[in-house]
Amino acid sequence: MQSEQDHYAVLHIAPGASATEIKEAYRKLAFLYHPDRNKASQDASKKMKEINEAYAILSDPIKRREYDIPRGYRGRVPKFEKGSKVKVSFSSASPYRDRTGVVDKTPVKDTFRFWYMVRFESKGLPALSRFAEEELEEVDS
């Protein structure tokens, strides 16, 4: 059973929020509405279910993309530009998982996502590999 509520509104965040902002918003709201803090409140229990549903969708990059596109939240703008430092996410099956690289070229768009060529330096030798947008995370400079 999925609600028709806007998941971004439930978590009090903007549609362009980063994964870190989503996690922080979820933790803050979960602390406020957790059943252990609000034992007798049916409203708090209902709100907690909405918060959990919103977080389950928005914290998963694939589910989030499927949620965003029909609602027009995901403008077809690349998340990373040429020269951006990125990290391959832990969920990727790539041998470059958890390594940091630099976006080498302007991303290429297909119907569902942007694709990035990422340059890695290893023992002084450059290596290029292709990644989908949801496989990459922004690196704090």
N, C-alpha and C positions, 0 to 999 in steps of 0.2 A: 504494500500500500504506500504509494508515494503521494505526498501532499503537493498542492498547487502553489504553495508559498515560495517566495523567492529565497533561495538558500543564502544568498549574500545578505539580504535584509535580516534573516534569522541570526546570522553571526555578526551583524552590524559592521560589515566591511564593504569595500568597493569591489566591483567585478574585476578590476585589475590587480587585486591583492596578491601578494607573493605567498608562497607556501608557508613561509615563516609567519606572516601576518595572519594567515588562516589558522595556523596552529595556536598562536597566542590568543586570538579571539575565542577559539574553542575552549581553551583551558580556562580563560577568565569566566566565560559563561557557564561552563560545566561546574566550576567551583561555586558559583552563585546559586545554581539551580539543582545541584546534586541532591538525590533523595535522602542522603544521610543528613543533610542540613535542613531539609524541608519535609520532614516525615509526614505531616498531616495535610500537606498541600497537594491537591489534585492538579492545580494549575502548574505548579513547579514540575510535577511529573510529566505532564503533557509538554511543557516547554523543553524539558530535558530530551524527550524523544525527538522533537523537532531539531534541536541542536545536534544530536547524534546523527540524524539523517543528513542534515546539511554538511556536517563534517565528513561523513563517509563518502559523499559525492565530491565535495570540493578538494579533499585531500588526495584523491586518486587522480593523476593527470589525465588518464583516458576517460574516466567517468566525467570529470570536469569539462573536458572538451566536448563530449557528447551532450552535456547539460547546457553549455554556453552557446554553441553554434546555433541551435534553433531559436534561442532567445535573443540573438544578436549581441551577446556580451563579448564574444570573442571577435573583435575586429580583426580582419585579415592583415595584421601587421606583425612582422617578425618580432619575436621576443628578444632576440640578440642581434646586434649589428656586427659588421666586419670589424675585427680587432677586439671584440669583447672577450674577457676571460671567463671561461666556463669550466664546469666540472661534470664529468660523466656520472650520472646518478647511480646509486647503489642498486637500483632495480634493473639496470641494463645488463644484458648478457655479454657485453663486450669485454675483450681483454683489457680495455682502457678504463674499466670501471674504477671510480674513485680517483681518477687522475685528472689533473688540471691541464687545459690547453687553451688555445686562442682560435676564435672563429676566423678562418682563413679567407673566405669569400662571402659575397653577398648570398644570403640564403635563397634556396629555390623552393617555390610554393607548388604543392600539388593540391588535389581536391580537399584533403583532410588536414594537412599540416605543412610546416616548413621543414626543410632539410638543410643541415649545416655541414660544411666541411671544416673539421677541427684539426689544427696542427698541434702535435705533441713533440716535445724535445726529449730525446732519450739518448744519453751518452753522446751528446753533441750531434746526433743525427735526427733530422726532422721526419715525422711520420704523419700522414694525413688519413683521416677516417671520416666516414659519413654517419651522421646521427640525426634522428628525428627530434623535433623540438622537446617532446616530453621526456627524452632521455638525458637532457642537459639541465644543469642548475647554474644559477648565477654565482660567481665567486666574489666574495667581499674583498674589495681592493685594499 
